Amino acid sequence: MGRDYFEDIEVGETHTFGERDVTRAEILEFAECYDPQPFHTDESAASDSLFGGLIASGWHTAAMTMELLVTNVFADSAATGALGVDELRWPNPVRPGDVLSVRTKVVDTEPWNEELGLVRRRTTTLAGETEVMSMVGLVLYERRER
């Protein structure tokens, strides 16, 4: 996408990118470290849960989404960091074997101060055609014109 500064980003701009495989091993590893609930760490217990099988933690889904965002949006941009996210949702679980992709849409931009601008970007994570996560990121970008 190029080295985007605040002034380069337009409301309505959309991008779709990424293909990231989700493995059973990484679901278990992440959950053991950060979210050790039985439906994330124990296949037998997960089978008896309302999910009917092993699923990734929502926080793991967020981390995988962030990996795709950094690689495809932020790595070659003037993004300086985020203030947070709004409207974080996990409408459907991520399962071993899923392949994740991300769709983004810029919903708002506003000057933050003389050096930075704030970009609100809706991010939707998909497993195939199924939405598995959505959020609105609040990211600060350097301003070219200071």
Backbone as ProteinMPNN parsed JSONL, in Angstrom:
{"seq_chain_A": "MGRDYFEDIEVGETHTFGERDVTRAEILEFAECYDPQPFHTDESAASDSLFGGLIASGWHTAAMTMELLVTNVFADSAATGALGVDELRWPNPVRPGDVLSVRTKVVDTEPWNEELGLVRRRTTTLAGETEVMSMVGLVLYERRER", "coords_chain_A": {"N_chain_A": [[0.795, -1.192, 0.0], [2.135, 1.169, 0.257], [3.94, 4.021, 1.646], [1.906, 5.434, 3.577], [0.802, 8.525, 4.7], [-1.072, 10.519, 7.039], [-2.531, 12.384, 5.459], [-2.815, 10.977, 3.098], [-4.777, 9.114, 3.367], [-8.082, 8.174, 2.779], [-11.504, 8.636, 3.618], [-13.717, 5.944, 3.299], [-12.046, 4.363, 1.814], [-11.094, 1.092, 0.967], [-9.716, -2.159, 1.629], [-8.738, -5.531, 0.999], [-7.102, -8.356, 2.212], [-4.556, -10.869, 2.836], [-3.907, -14.227, 3.808], [-4.095, -16.478, 6.143], [-3.269, -19.366, 7.72], [-4.814, -21.248, 10.283], [-3.768, -23.186, 12.916], [-4.225, -26.201, 14.828], [-2.261, -26.68, 16.76], [-1.221, -24.093, 17.307], [-3.494, -22.836, 18.328], [-3.881, -24.259, 20.712], [-1.409, -23.699, 21.995], [-1.419, -20.851, 22.256], [-3.71, -20.544, 23.868], [-3.035, -21.987, 26.195], [-1.106, -20.303, 27.257], [-2.393, -17.748, 27.452], [-5.243, -17.741, 27.579], [-6.648, -19.875, 29.154], [-9.124, -21.449, 28.946], [-11.326, -24.279, 28.937], [-12.54, -24.876, 26.386], [-10.705, -23.901, 24.661], [-8.384, -25.245, 25.22], [-8.654, -27.993, 25.605], [-9.56, -30.667, 23.804], [-11.52, -32.646, 24.218], [-13.165, -31.565, 26.26], [-13.915, -29.292, 24.856], [-15.47, -30.412, 22.847], [-17.758, -31.032, 24.234], [-18.727, -28.554, 24.804], [-20.657, -25.509, 24.164], [-19.65, -24.832, 21.721], [-18.967, -27.12, 20.374], [-16.498, -28.15, 19.675], [-12.911, -27.646, 19.43], [-11.828, -24.282, 19.677], [-10.327, -21.164, 18.691], [-9.103, -18.704, 20.965], [-10.723, -15.565, 21.341], [-8.966, -13.491, 21.72], [-6.699, -14.522, 20.579], [-7.547, -14.603, 17.947], [-7.715, -11.846, 17.553], [-4.983, -11.236, 17.784], [-3.904, -12.62, 15.573], [-5.202, -11.228, 13.563], [-4.046, -8.727, 13.948], [-1.423, -9.313, 13.192], [-1.794, -9.68, 10.41], [-2.681, -7.101, 9.754], [-0.418, -5.519, 10.419], [1.52, -6.545, 8.648], [0.34, -5.996, 6.154], [-0.705, -3.386, 6.138], [0.278, -1.494, 8.144], [3.117, -1.786, 8.297], [4.521, -0.537, 6.204], [3.901, 2.16, 6.443], [3.07, 5.422, 7.777], [2.082, 5.033, 10.276], [1.874, 5.402, 13.769], [1.079, 4.146, 16.055], [-1.638, 2.933, 18.141], [-4.658, 4.187, 19.645], [-6.497, 2.537, 20.671], [-9.278, 0.23, 20.39], [-12.647, 0.19, 19.182], [-15.896, -1.26, 19.513], [-15.326, -4.063, 19.464], [-15.885, -7.317, 18.406], [-16.692, -10.832, 18.365], [-18.265, -12.66, 16.4], [-18.423, -15.274, 15.412], [-16.797, -18.437, 15.931], [-13.27, -19.203, 15.55], [-11.674, -21.915, 14.038], [-9.494, -24.829, 14.065], [-7.723, -25.203, 11.025], [-9.06, -23.242, 9.66], [-8.803, -20.499, 7.357], [-7.694, -17.306, 7.51], [-8.637, -14.01, 6.481], [-8.552, -10.441, 5.924], [-10.579, -7.557, 5.873], [-10.657, -4.117, 5.365], [-11.99, -0.847, 6.086], [-11.867, 2.575, 5.844], [-13.383, 4.656, 8.085], [-13.431, 7.171, 9.213], [-11.551, 10.192, 9.485], [-9.457, 12.451, 11.255], [-7.74, 15.424, 12.203], [-5.319, 15.158, 14.782], [-3.319, 16.408, 16.27], [-0.755, 18.888, 15.68], [1.193, 17.264, 14.566], [0.149, 14.716, 14.149], [-2.481, 12.588, 12.815], [-5.723, 11.155, 13.29], [-7.015, 8.032, 12.415], [-9.892, 6.22, 11.863], [-10.589, 2.949, 11.392], [-12.555, 0.418, 10.165], [-12.255, -2.937, 10.768], [-12.627, -6.138, 9.53], [-12.474, -9.497, 10.159], [-12.235, -12.51, 8.426], [-13.129, -15.944, 8.086], [-12.876, -17.807, 5.518], [-15.879, -17.098, 4.06], [-17.12, -16.329, 6.329], [-17.732, -14.078, 8.945], [-15.561, -13.534, 11.59], [-14.478, -11.8, 13.374], [-14.772, -8.359, 14.312], [-13.925, -4.9, 14.428], [-13.277, -1.465, 15.298], [-10.507, 0.243, 14.665], [-8.407, 2.7, 16.187], [-6.153, 4.584, 14.976], [-3.109, 6.347, 15.01], [-1.477, 8.464, 12.732], [1.46, 9.834, 11.237], [1.565, 13.223, 10.186], [2.101, 14.588, 7.031], [2.191, 17.217, 6.346], [3.338, 19.581, 8.322]], "CA_chain_A": [[0.0, 0.0, 0.0], [2.99, 2.348, 0.213], [4.11, 4.77, 2.899], [0.772, 6.335, 3.717], [0.708, 9.51, 5.771], [-2.453, 10.859, 7.358], [-3.169, 13.066, 4.329], [-3.002, 10.039, 1.993], [-5.841, 8.157, 3.706], [-9.385, 8.748, 2.464], [-12.699, 7.977, 4.129], [-14.307, 5.054, 2.301], [-10.994, 3.516, 1.251], [-11.215, -0.298, 1.414], [-8.694, -3.124, 1.214], [-8.893, -6.91, 1.461], [-5.773, -8.961, 2.114], [-4.112, -11.898, 3.761], [-4.334, -15.617, 3.927], [-3.357, -16.984, 7.279], [-3.777, -20.646, 8.198], [-4.925, -21.411, 11.736], [-3.471, -24.586, 13.242], [-4.603, -26.743, 16.129], [-1.134, -26.511, 17.68], [-1.103, -22.711, 17.776], [-4.66, -22.557, 19.176], [-3.572, -24.817, 22.029], [-0.273, -22.986, 22.58], [-1.864, -19.519, 22.672], [-4.667, -20.672, 24.971], [-2.322, -22.402, 27.413], [-0.396, -19.134, 27.785], [-3.131, -16.506, 27.623], [-6.697, -17.859, 27.754], [-6.757, -21.318, 29.384], [-10.469, -21.994, 29.13], [-11.336, -25.649, 28.385], [-12.896, -24.973, 24.962], [-9.516, -23.506, 23.916], [-7.206, -26.035, 25.616], [-8.943, -29.417, 25.777], [-10.466, -31.05, 22.711], [-12.65, -33.396, 24.763], [-14.05, -30.585, 26.902], [-14.435, -28.425, 23.797], [-16.529, -31.155, 22.146], [-18.952, -30.98, 25.072], [-19.112, -27.158, 25.024], [-21.624, -24.998, 23.187], [-18.975, -24.671, 20.433], [-18.913, -28.421, 19.725], [-15.14, -28.475, 19.255], [-11.845, -26.716, 19.78], [-11.86, -22.984, 19.006], [-9.312, -20.188, 19.086], [-9.493, -17.594, 21.82], [-10.961, -14.318, 20.624], [-7.728, -12.705, 21.799], [-5.812, -15.106, 19.57], [-8.061, -14.092, 16.676], [-7.274, -10.448, 17.474], [-3.53, -11.22, 17.545], [-3.677, -13.015, 14.18], [-5.651, -10.088, 12.762], [-3.01, -7.696, 14.054], [-0.305, -9.744, 12.343], [-2.152, -9.375, 9.025], [-2.705, -5.639, 9.609], [0.959, -4.998, 10.418], [2.175, -6.974, 7.413], [-0.289, -5.486, 4.942], [-1.128, -1.981, 6.227], [1.077, -0.603, 8.98], [4.572, -1.937, 8.176], [5.063, 0.415, 5.237], [3.089, 3.375, 6.548], [3.494, 6.369, 8.804], [1.338, 4.763, 11.508], [2.747, 5.531, 14.94], [0.5, 3.385, 17.158], [-3.091, 3.03, 18.24], [-5.265, 4.617, 20.896], [-7.362, 1.454, 21.121], [-10.281, -0.239, 19.433], [-14.05, 0.269, 19.571], [-16.822, -2.218, 18.903], [-14.706, -5.374, 19.256], [-16.868, -8.41, 18.438], [-16.326, -12.142, 17.833], [-19.577, -13.251, 16.135], [-18.301, -16.698, 15.11], [-15.494, -18.937, 16.372], [-12.211, -19.63, 14.629], [-11.382, -23.326, 14.297], [-8.307, -25.353, 13.37], [-7.925, -25.386, 9.589], [-9.594, -22.028, 9.033], [-7.874, -19.576, 6.708], [-8.187, -15.965, 7.805], [-8.316, -12.835, 5.671], [-8.999, -9.209, 6.571], [-11.126, -6.485, 5.038], [-10.668, -2.866, 6.116], [-12.632, 0.318, 5.477], [-11.653, 3.8, 6.606], [-14.695, 5.234, 8.381], [-13.321, 8.567, 9.614], [-10.214, 10.737, 9.739], [-9.49, 13.795, 11.835], [-6.459, 15.862, 12.752], [-5.174, 14.891, 16.218], [-2.553, 17.583, 16.689], [0.011, 19.397, 14.536], [2.07, 16.231, 14.021], [-0.527, 13.433, 13.95], [-3.891, 12.514, 12.476], [-6.394, 9.941, 13.766], [-7.766, 7.293, 11.399], [-10.755, 5.144, 12.357], [-10.673, 1.954, 10.318], [-13.297, -0.802, 10.516], [-11.559, -4.149, 10.349], [-13.435, -7.353, 9.603], [-11.688, -10.707, 9.921], [-13.074, -13.549, 7.835], [-12.676, -17.32, 7.878], [-13.651, -18.027, 4.295], [-16.872, -16.026, 3.919], [-17.74, -16.128, 7.633], [-17.132, -13.055, 9.797], [-15.162, -14.08, 12.886], [-14.13, -10.696, 14.257], [-14.851, -7.01, 13.762], [-13.526, -3.85, 15.361], [-12.892, -0.188, 14.712], [-9.219, 0.64, 15.216], [-8.144, 4.137, 16.267], [-4.714, 4.585, 14.706], [-2.485, 7.645, 14.753], [-0.533, 8.526, 11.615], [2.205, 11.083, 11.078], [1.08, 14.142, 9.161], [3.149, 15.032, 6.122], [2.203, 18.676, 6.382], [3.43, 20.03, 9.714]], "C_chain_A": [[0.847, 1.27, 0.0], [3.052, 3.063, 1.549], [3.018, 5.818, 3.0], [0.931, 7.228, 4.938], [-0.771, 9.814, 5.986], [-3.18, 11.46, 6.149], [-3.463, 12.14, 3.147], [-4.222, 9.138, 2.178], [-7.189, 8.829, 3.54], [-10.509, 7.933, 3.082], [-13.325, 7.17, 2.996], [-13.325, 4.095, 1.666], [-11.113, 2.097, 1.84], [-10.069, -1.138, 0.861], [-9.068, -4.497, 1.764], [-7.569, -7.597, 1.227], [-5.633, -10.134, 3.067], [-4.705, -13.262, 3.512], [-3.471, -16.198, 5.014], [-4.013, -18.25, 7.78], [-3.771, -20.678, 9.721], [-4.726, -22.894, 12.052], [-3.953, -24.942, 14.642], [-3.51, -26.454, 17.148], [-1.055, -25.075, 18.192], [-2.31, -22.297, 18.61], [-4.381, -23.031, 20.597], [-2.461, -24.039, 22.73], [-0.687, -21.6, 23.085], [-2.758, -19.625, 23.904], [-3.986, -21.084, 26.273], [-1.634, -21.206, 28.065], [-1.331, -18.008, 28.217], [-4.63, -16.617, 27.886], [-7.05, -19.325, 27.988], [-8.16, -21.816, 29.755], [-10.56, -23.332, 28.403], [-11.682, -25.757, 26.905], [-11.782, -24.47, 24.058], [-8.348, -24.462, 24.141], [-7.414, -27.543, 25.642], [-9.988, -29.852, 24.754], [-11.688, -31.814, 23.198], [-13.656, -32.454, 25.416], [-14.683, -29.67, 25.856], [-15.572, -29.105, 23.041], [-17.841, -31.108, 22.908], [-19.442, -29.552, 25.329], [-20.151, -26.715, 23.995], [-21.012, -24.815, 21.812], [-18.827, -25.988, 19.677], [-17.538, -28.81, 19.216], [-14.177, -27.375, 19.636], [-11.971, -25.422, 18.975], [-10.72, -22.111, 19.518], [-9.914, -19.178, 20.047], [-9.782, -16.375, 20.936], [-9.722, -13.429, 20.627], [-6.688, -13.226, 20.817], [-6.244, -14.626, 18.18], [-7.633, -12.64, 16.483], [-5.782, -10.363, 17.167], [-3.208, -11.614, 16.105], [-4.111, -11.912, 13.224], [-4.602, -8.989, 12.775], [-1.801, -8.043, 13.203], [-0.58, -9.402, 10.879], [-2.193, -7.865, 8.782], [-1.292, -5.062, 9.54], [1.634, -5.317, 9.088], [1.644, -6.241, 6.186], [-0.674, -4.008, 4.963], [-0.073, -1.133, 6.93], [2.581, -0.651, 8.727], [5.199, -0.906, 7.249], [4.232, 1.694, 5.235], [3.686, 4.289, 7.612], [2.661, 6.22, 10.074], [2.306, 4.779, 12.684], [2.257, 4.719, 16.133], [-0.992, 3.637, 17.224], [-3.512, 3.523, 19.618], [-6.149, 3.529, 21.486], [-8.263, 0.992, 20.004], [-11.665, -0.032, 20.04], [-14.781, -0.891, 18.916], [-16.197, -3.572, 18.606], [-15.747, -6.474, 19.431], [-16.261, -9.676, 17.838], [-17.621, -12.907, 17.548], [-19.553, -14.752, 15.854], [-16.91, -17.173, 15.512], [-14.548, -19.248, 15.219], [-11.804, -21.03, 15.038], [-10.095, -23.744, 13.591], [-8.636, -25.601, 11.894], [-8.53, -24.187, 8.892], [-8.459, -21.236, 8.385], [-8.466, -18.181, 6.862], [-7.751, -14.946, 6.751], [-8.937, -11.631, 6.367], [-9.502, -8.24, 5.514], [-11.146, -5.225, 5.909], [-11.402, -1.785, 5.333], [-12.394, 1.507, 6.395], [-13.011, 4.464, 6.805], [-14.623, 6.693, 8.792], [-11.848, 8.934, 9.745], [-10.39, 12.107, 10.369], [-8.099, 14.166, 12.324], [-6.447, 15.607, 14.264], [-4.424, 16.051, 16.885], [-1.733, 18.033, 15.486], [0.838, 18.322, 13.849], [1.356, 14.952, 13.613], [-1.971, 13.61, 13.521], [-4.444, 11.183, 12.941], [-7.208, 9.332, 12.633], [-8.569, 6.21, 12.105], [-10.994, 4.202, 11.193], [-11.437, 0.742, 10.833], [-12.555, -1.988, 9.913], [-12.479, -5.339, 10.567], [-12.53, -8.523, 9.262], [-12.634, -11.8, 9.483], [-12.357, -14.888, 7.855], [-13.495, -17.805, 6.689], [-14.573, -16.839, 4.097], [-17.505, -15.651, 5.252], [-17.002, -15.075, 8.447], [-16.834, -13.651, 11.167], [-14.733, -12.999, 13.874], [-14.377, -9.384, 13.54], [-14.461, -6.027, 14.858], [-13.308, -2.562, 14.575], [-11.605, 0.226, 15.415], [-9.053, 2.147, 15.152], [-6.632, 4.317, 16.182], [-4.224, 5.997, 14.4], [-1.447, 7.517, 13.651], [0.193, 9.857, 11.644], [1.536, 11.919, 9.986], [2.267, 14.595, 8.331], [3.328, 16.539, 6.234], [2.182, 19.129, 7.837], [3.716, 21.492, 9.779]], "O_chain_A": [[0.314, 2.353, -0.238], [2.302, 2.743, 2.472], [3.191, 6.954, 2.558], [1.163, 6.757, 6.052], [-1.617, 9.403, 5.191], [-4.314, 11.082, 5.854], [-4.274, 12.481, 2.285], [-4.649, 8.473, 1.234], [-7.428, 9.909, 4.08], [-10.478, 6.703, 3.075], [-13.449, 7.656, 1.872], [-13.73, 3.113, 1.042], [-11.219, 1.929, 3.054], [-9.531, -0.868, -0.214], [-9.638, -4.612, 2.849], [-6.969, -7.445, 0.162], [-6.453, -10.359, 3.957], [-5.843, -13.411, 3.069], [-2.267, -16.389, 4.838], [-5.165, -18.232, 8.214], [-2.838, -20.194, 10.362], [-5.431, -23.75, 11.519], [-4.069, -24.083, 15.517], [-3.796, -26.033, 18.268], [-0.843, -24.858, 19.385], [-2.166, -21.48, 19.519], [-4.612, -22.303, 21.563], [-2.56, -23.751, 23.923], [-0.348, -21.218, 24.205], [-2.582, -18.882, 24.869], [-4.331, -20.575, 27.34], [-1.587, -21.11, 29.291], [-1.091, -17.374, 29.244], [-5.231, -15.661, 28.376], [-7.675, -19.957, 27.136], [-8.342, -22.515, 30.752], [-9.934, -23.505, 27.357], [-11.168, -26.644, 26.224], [-11.875, -24.585, 22.836], [-7.415, -24.49, 23.339], [-6.441, -28.296, 25.695], [-11.15, -29.454, 24.828], [-12.778, -31.648, 22.651], [-14.856, -32.538, 25.154], [-15.857, -29.316, 25.966], [-16.532, -28.446, 22.639], [-18.914, -31.141, 22.306], [-20.458, -29.358, 25.997], [-20.479, -27.458, 23.07], [-21.737, -24.658, 20.83], [-18.588, -25.981, 18.469], [-17.426, -29.721, 18.396], [-14.577, -26.309, 20.104], [-12.189, -25.447, 17.764], [-10.22, -22.297, 20.627], [-11.094, -18.84, 19.95], [-9.144, -16.191, 19.899], [-9.458, -12.707, 19.665], [-5.889, -12.456, 20.284], [-5.407, -14.286, 17.345], [-7.235, -12.246, 15.386], [-5.358, -9.517, 16.38], [-2.335, -11.011, 15.481], [-3.47, -11.683, 12.198], [-4.303, -8.391, 11.741], [-1.216, -7.168, 12.564], [0.299, -8.893, 10.184], [-1.784, -7.4, 7.718], [-1.007, -4.212, 8.696], [2.251, -4.445, 8.476], [2.408, -5.902, 5.283], [-0.943, -3.431, 3.909], [0.415, -0.155, 6.363], [3.261, 0.355, 8.926], [6.313, -0.45, 7.504], [3.903, 2.239, 4.181], [4.681, 3.955, 8.256], [2.543, 7.162, 10.858], [3.41, 4.242, 12.605], [2.968, 4.617, 17.133], [-1.541, 4.44, 16.47], [-2.823, 3.309, 20.615], [-6.511, 3.587, 22.661], [-8.053, 1.31, 18.833], [-11.833, -0.073, 21.259], [-14.342, -1.431, 17.901], [-16.514, -4.176, 17.581], [-16.409, -6.557, 20.465], [-15.432, -9.614, 16.93], [-18.039, -13.723, 18.37], [-20.564, -15.43, 16.042], [-15.949, -16.407, 15.444], [-14.961, -19.514, 14.091], [-11.611, -21.314, 16.22], [-9.659, -23.096, 12.64], [-9.693, -26.138, 11.563], [-8.519, -24.114, 7.663], [-7.309, -21.303, 8.818], [-9.579, -17.905, 6.413], [-6.648, -15.017, 6.209], [-9.746, -11.779, 7.284], [-8.939, -8.118, 4.425], [-11.599, -5.263, 7.053], [-11.436, -1.795, 4.103], [-12.689, 1.447, 7.589], [-13.704, 4.795, 5.843], [-15.631, 7.398, 8.735], [-11.009, 8.094, 10.073], [-11.339, 12.83, 10.067], [-7.362, 13.308, 12.808], [-7.453, 15.819, 14.941], [-4.843, 16.586, 17.911], [-2.001, 17.59, 14.369], [1.155, 18.453, 12.667], [1.887, 14.177, 12.818], [-2.607, 14.623, 13.811], [-3.72, 10.188, 12.983], [-7.99, 10.019, 11.975], [-8.022, 5.391, 12.843], [-11.525, 4.59, 10.152], [-11.032, 0.112, 11.809], [-12.271, -2.029, 8.716], [-13.036, -5.523, 11.649], [-11.895, -8.542, 8.208], [-13.694, -12.001, 10.075], [-11.143, -14.964, 7.667], [-14.662, -18.167, 6.834], [-14.113, -15.704, 3.98], [-18.342, -14.75, 5.305], [-15.787, -15.163, 8.621], [-17.717, -14.2, 11.826], [-14.637, -13.255, 15.075], [-14.219, -9.289, 12.322], [-14.641, -6.287, 16.047], [-13.174, -2.574, 13.351], [-11.608, 0.523, 16.61], [-9.492, 2.795, 14.202], [-5.923, 4.217, 17.184], [-4.843, 6.737, 13.635], [-0.643, 6.584, 13.638], [-0.375, 10.881, 12.025], [1.017, 11.391, 9.002], [3.316, 14.945, 8.871], [4.443, 17.061, 6.222], [1.148, 19.072, 8.502], [3.829, 22.052, 10.869]]}, "name": "protein", "num_of_chains": 1, "seq": "MGRDYFEDIEVGETHTFGERDVTRAEILEFAECYDPQPFHTDESAASDSLFGGLIASGWHTAAMTMELLVTNVFADSAATGALGVDELRWPNPVRPGDVLSVRTKVVDTEPWNEELGLVRRRTTTLAGETEVMSMVGLVLYERRER"}
